[in-house]
Amino acid sequence: MTAALKIFETPLYPYARTADQDAATPARHKVVVIGAGPIGLGIAIDLAQQGVEVLVLDDNDKVSFGSRAVCYAKRPLEILDRLGCAVPMVDKGVEWNLGKVFFDTRQVYEFNLLAEDGHKFPAFINLQQYYFEEYMVARVNELRAAGAPIELRGRNRLTSIDPAADHVTLRVDTPDGAYALQADWLIACDGAGSPVRKMLGLDFVGRVFEDNFLIADVIMDAEFPTERWFWFDPPFNRGQSALLHKQPDNVWRIDFQIGWDINRDEELKPENIDKRLRAMLGEDLKYQLEWSSIYTFQCRRMEQFHQGRVIFAGDSAHQVSPFGARGANSGLQDTDNLAWKLKLILDGKAPESLLDSYDVERIHGAAENLLNSTRATDFITPKSETSRIFRDAVLDLAERHDFARPFVNSGRLSVPCTYDGSPLNTPDALPGGPARSRPGSPCADLPVPGGHLLDRLGGRDAPRFQILAIDTPAPGAFAAAGLECEVIALSTAEAPLLKDRYLGEAAGAVYLIRPDQHVAGRWQSWDAQALAAALARAIGKES
Amino acid sequence: MADLKTTRNTPRADDVYQMLIDAHEGLSKAQSDAFNARLILTLMNHIGDAEVIAQALAVAKR
């Protein structure tokens, strides 16, 4: 079967010569983003929606080759909804809730994500990264057509950078030759191998895992349910692990752990992949191989996520193992955290030191992801004989005893990060308030009259702080620290889930919500002085 | 916070010790290792308290 060009084989943002290339002196841009992956496009869309001039440079002109990142969790979907990209993703994506774990030939454990009700978005969807990026490129084009200051340049490869105190000078190579430009701010979203990080000679430290995983994306009409199946030591891949997961268009993601000492070229030969697939799925298997790849991974991060006017986001700043869907999912939480801070700084409404909180909060997030991802990796690929003995003992016990199941770790799936201990938080002043909504938490969604709470929270066209007043009197508006805050008054009578998710034991509550939908502070009732202080603190004006 | 019991707590010490040794009777080294791992995990769950487990690990380490 000869298919038409796949979306990832089609240039979506082909190279075009720009005036910058003929400029006598380097053109100056407000923000330049390196890399047009999900993270680079995410920060660019977020900034452009807020009116910040942003230019994205990519060494390629196509979306991601192959499915790569596959699982998207609820929190990034909520972030992407603010960016206008989530609905097509959910429409196209495959929703799943059930995961099964097999050991040898037996099913030993099953988990249900048990999506909580009242949320606009599902717990998880699976979607090929190329679709995700396609929707983001479409959003870029839509914004541009509507006059937003956003530009995406394909086949513009960064070759050197020269940081100064208040700008960065870049050299860029194109099919027409090199040119220079300048940026007030540079955001490096150029992946785990980040050329920007290397050009600046910055550290990227952590653990290397000596293992290889073979990915086969297979198109087949299979009757497997839409579940995540994970095997430890199956007969078809002795001593190793394997994963089967469904994507849209009848594409199935299959991962085989294949060990450290391998011959990559041999393993990637279609006839050898075919042998593995038939051993796993049966000799009479009918399929088409869409994409295959071998990956290794490391768990590591940078010491700091920004250095002067150069900011790192996504895999360029932190790299985790793929177990737990923490790559793209955490990268989008980086951009969500960064965009409003940078916008306030650019507008002169917050000090440049606000960016230090990006490091604090997202290093906290990265550390959490690294811990979970490293633990999952150690369970999946035990590093010593004893470690393997305990792993197998857990799996043995889990088959018959519920108590052992929490020890089974085939990846702890990404959950949103709560910024406990952030300098932007004001200490909790809501006695009896639910822990899930404590300062630093992302707001939990729930239905409110006319839609969902998260539809009404967060900055879309501006870095908007909001005040949520629940079952307590509040004025119609509030301003302090140079910012205007919208006040949203809601009652548990019209939105009953507010009680469980925001009030707990309290009779009423006032929440200060950041532009990224995280809680900055909370109180029992309206207190203008406390709100003003909390707002100032949340934009880095006092501590 | 609970503390690990490090004083005498097993009245039928000889019986209990023999139960442990007997359980390994006839097992190969690999089977014994697997058995011990299952046993430790089962007892660890019974204790449940991370602080107590940490104290036990320290005792075992000497």
Interface residues (C-beta under 8 A of the other chain):
Chain A: T386 I389 F390 D392 A393 V394 D396 L397 H401 F403 A404 F407
Chain B: D33 A34 A37 R38 I40 L41 T42 N45
